[in-house]
């Protein structure tokens, strides 16, 4: 994608953000969350997803979960497709991700807590496969600089502790095909639903659990360790839901 087209896409997002600000001042991601916020978040996620060169299955599941969450929060059945187009357009953008973050913070007058919340979304995606790629870390560092957050090493440390110890626990087995540990957990058990439940019931339960466990709902006083644990739980919920969707052909 050319530079000017990338700049045009960012301009559209910037316009949407500034247009919506009077009606929906920047706040926590679950308070006054708008399509403008979702658009910028998805654009940044797209850049992190492609930072290591390819989007793997775990990352795709996480992105799908984010799009589902946005659709649920915004109560707009068409928003998912619009956000997916932004994701597809931005994943190969050559525009500086640091610049994008700087524009986001300026347009929405984001506080440090709000910027930290965005960093958590990006870390969640980066750790979707259980480890952090150096290119993903560099991209997230650039976002942090754009947000003027300073040192975010405590976030990395918390995520590293939580995800590294969960990836090789007693519920894991080695998959020689892709060279990774995979957790053998019943997806129905994770969501707390029976295998006989209708997909509508399963989807309702998934949304309830996503809202309950998402790290953004912990509040400003949550520690980085609490955020990392909530993030891991949310990832397990997302993965279980996507697995059931696939099994049921939804």
matplotlib code that plots the C-alpha trace (Angstrom):
import matplotlib.pyplot as plt

x = [0.0, 1.4, 2.3, -0.5, -3.2, -2.0, -2.0, -5.6, -6.8, -5.2, -6.8, -10.2, -9.6, -8.4, -11.4, -13.7, -12.1, -12.2, -15.8, -17.0, -15.0, -17.7, -20.3, -18.0, -15.0, -12.1, -12.6, -12.0, -12.5, -15.8, -17.2, -18.2, -16.6, -17.3, -16.6, -14.0, -12.1, -12.5, -11.2, -7.9, -7.5, -8.0, -5.5, -2.8, -3.6, -3.2, 0.3, 1.3, -0.2, 2.0, 5.1, 6.6, 5.8, 2.6, -0.6, -0.9, -4.0, -3.9, -3.6, -6.5, -8.6, -7.8, -8.6, -11.9, -12.7, -11.9, -14.2, -16.9, -16.5, -16.7, -19.9, -21.4, -20.4, -21.5, -24.7, -24.2, -24.3, -22.4, -19.5, -17.6, -17.2, -16.1, -13.4, -12.2, -11.6, -9.6, -7.6, -6.9, -5.9, -3.6, -1.7, 0.6, 0.7, 4.2, 3.1, 5.0, 3.1, 4.6, 3.0, -0.3, -0.2, 0.8, -2.2, -4.5, -3.5, -3.7, -7.1, -8.7, -6.8, -6.0, -4.7, -1.8, -4.2, -6.1, -2.9, -1.8, -5.2, -4.3, -0.9, -2.6, -4.6, -1.5, 0.4, -2.5, -2.3, 1.5, 1.4, -1.4, 0.9, 2.6, 5.7, 6.8, 8.6, 11.4, 9.6, 6.4, 8.2, 9.8, 6.4, 4.8, 7.8, 7.1, 3.5, 4.5, 6.8, 4.0, 1.8, 4.7, 4.3, 7.9, 9.1, 6.7, 9.0, 6.7, 4.0, 6.4, 7.6, 4.1, 3.0, 6.2, 5.7, 2.0, 2.3, 5.6, 4.5, 1.0, 2.4, 4.2, 2.0, 0.5, -2.3, 0.0, 1.3, 4.0, 2.7, 5.5, 3.8, 4.1, 6.8, 4.8, 2.9, -0.8, -3.2, -5.6, -8.6, -12.3, -13.6, -17.1, -15.6, -13.8, -17.1, -19.1, -21.7, -22.9, -22.1, -25.9, -26.3, -27.5, -25.0, -27.1, -26.7, -23.0, -22.6, -24.5, -22.3, -19.1, -20.1, -20.9, -17.5, -15.7, -17.2, -16.5, -12.9, -11.6, -8.6, -10.1, -12.8, -10.3, -10.1, -7.3, -5.9, -5.2, -1.6, 0.3, 0.2, -3.6, -3.9, -1.7, -3.8, -7.1, -5.6, -4.7, -8.2, -9.7, -7.5, -8.6, -12.3, -11.7, -9.9, -12.6, -15.3, -13.5, -12.9, -16.6, -17.6, -15.3, -16.7, -20.3, -19.6, -20.6]
y = [0.0, 3.4, 6.1, 8.5, 5.9, 4.9, 8.6, 8.8, 5.9, 7.5, 10.8, 9.1, 7.6, 10.9, 12.7, 10.1, 10.5, 14.3, 14.3, 12.0, 13.7, 16.3, 13.5, 10.9, 12.2, 9.8, 7.6, 4.0, 1.6, 0.3, 3.8, 5.9, 3.3, 4.4, 3.2, 5.9, 4.3, 0.9, 2.1, 3.4, 0.3, -2.1, -0.1, -0.4, -4.1, -4.7, -3.3, -5.5, -8.6, -8.2, -7.0, -10.5, -11.1, -13.2, -13.5, -16.9, -18.8, -17.6, -14.0, -14.4, -15.8, -12.8, -10.3, -12.1, -11.8, -8.1, -7.6, -9.5, -7.5, -4.2, -5.4, -6.3, -3.0, -0.8, -2.6, -2.3, -5.4, -3.6, -2.4, -5.7, -5.5, -1.9, -2.6, -5.7, -3.5, -1.1, -4.1, -5.4, -2.0, -1.1, -4.4, -3.6, 0.2, 1.8, 4.8, 5.1, 3.3, 5.8, 8.6, 6.8, 6.5, 10.1, 11.2, 8.9, 10.4, 14.0, 13.5, 11.8, 13.6, 10.2, 10.0, 7.7, 5.1, 5.1, 4.8, 1.9, 0.2, 0.3, -1.1, -4.0, -4.8, -4.9, -7.1, -9.4, -9.9, -10.1, -12.9, -14.8, -17.6, -17.6, -15.6, -12.1, -11.7, -9.0, -7.1, -7.1, -5.6, -3.0, -2.0, -1.8, 0.2, 2.7, 3.0, 3.6, 6.4, 7.8, 7.8, 9.3, 6.6, 6.2, 2.8, 0.0, -2.8, -3.8, -4.7, -6.9, -8.6, -9.4, -10.8, -12.8, -14.4, -15.2, -16.6, -18.4, -20.5, -21.2, -22.5, -25.5, -26.6, -30.0, -29.5, -29.0, -31.4, -30.9, -30.4, -31.6, -30.2, -26.5, -26.9, -25.5, -26.5, -26.7, -26.8, -29.7, -28.0, -28.7, -25.5, -26.2, -26.5, -23.1, -21.4, -23.4, -24.7, -28.1, -29.7, -29.9, -26.1, -24.1, -21.8, -18.8, -19.9, -20.4, -17.0, -15.4, -17.1, -16.1, -12.5, -12.6, -14.1, -11.7, -8.7, -10.2, -11.1, -8.6, -6.7, -3.4, -3.9, -4.2, -0.5, 2.0, 0.5, -2.9, -4.1, -5.3, -8.9, -8.7, -7.3, -10.1, -12.8, -11.3, -11.1, -14.8, -15.7, -13.6, -15.3, -18.7, -17.7, -16.3, -19.5, -21.7, -19.8, -19.8, -23.6, -24.2, -22.0, -24.1, -27.4, -26.3, -24.8, -21.3]
z = [0.0, -1.0, 1.4, 0.3, 0.5, 4.0, 5.0, 3.6, 5.7, 8.8, 7.9, 7.8, 11.2, 12.6, 11.2, 12.7, 16.1, 16.2, 14.8, 17.6, 20.4, 21.4, 21.8, 23.3, 25.2, 25.6, 28.6, 29.6, 26.7, 28.2, 29.0, 25.9, 23.6, 20.0, 16.5, 16.3, 19.2, 17.7, 14.4, 15.8, 18.1, 15.2, 13.0, 15.7, 16.3, 12.5, 12.7, 15.6, 14.0, 10.9, 12.8, 12.8, 9.1, 9.3, 11.2, 12.8, 13.9, 17.5, 16.5, 14.0, 16.8, 19.0, 16.3, 15.6, 19.3, 19.3, 16.3, 18.0, 21.2, 19.2, 17.5, 20.8, 22.5, 19.6, 18.9, 15.2, 13.0, 10.2, 12.3, 12.2, 8.4, 8.5, 11.2, 9.3, 6.2, 8.3, 9.7, 6.2, 4.9, 7.8, 8.3, 5.4, 6.0, 5.9, 8.0, 11.3, 14.1, 16.5, 14.5, 14.5, 18.3, 18.7, 16.5, 18.5, 21.8, 20.5, 18.8, 21.8, 24.6, 26.1, 29.6, 30.5, 32.0, 28.7, 26.7, 29.0, 28.2, 24.5, 25.2, 27.0, 23.9, 21.8, 24.3, 24.4, 20.7, 20.7, 23.3, 21.5, 20.6, 24.0, 23.2, 22.2, 18.8, 18.8, 16.0, 18.0, 20.9, 18.8, 17.4, 20.9, 22.1, 19.3, 20.3, 23.9, 22.6, 20.6, 23.7, 25.7, 28.4, 29.4, 30.7, 30.2, 31.2, 34.1, 31.5, 29.6, 32.8, 33.9, 30.6, 30.3, 33.7, 33.1, 29.6, 29.9, 32.9, 31.4, 28.1, 29.5, 32.4, 33.2, 30.8, 27.8, 25.2, 22.5, 19.0, 16.7, 13.6, 14.6, 17.3, 20.2, 23.4, 23.1, 26.0, 26.0, 27.6, 26.8, 25.2, 26.6, 30.1, 29.7, 28.8, 31.3, 28.8, 27.8, 24.5, 23.9, 24.3, 21.2, 19.5, 20.6, 24.2, 23.8, 22.2, 25.0, 27.6, 25.7, 25.7, 29.4, 30.2, 27.9, 29.6, 33.1, 32.6, 30.1, 31.7, 30.7, 33.3, 36.2, 36.9, 37.0, 40.3, 38.9, 39.0, 35.9, 37.2, 37.6, 34.1, 32.7, 34.5, 33.2, 29.7, 29.8, 31.0, 28.2, 25.7, 26.9, 26.6, 23.1, 22.0, 23.4, 21.6, 18.3, 18.7, 19.3, 16.4, 14.1, 15.5, 15.0, 11.5, 12.5]

ax = plt.figure().add_subplot(projection="3d")
ax.plot(x, y, z, "-o")
ax.set_aspect("equal")
plt.show()
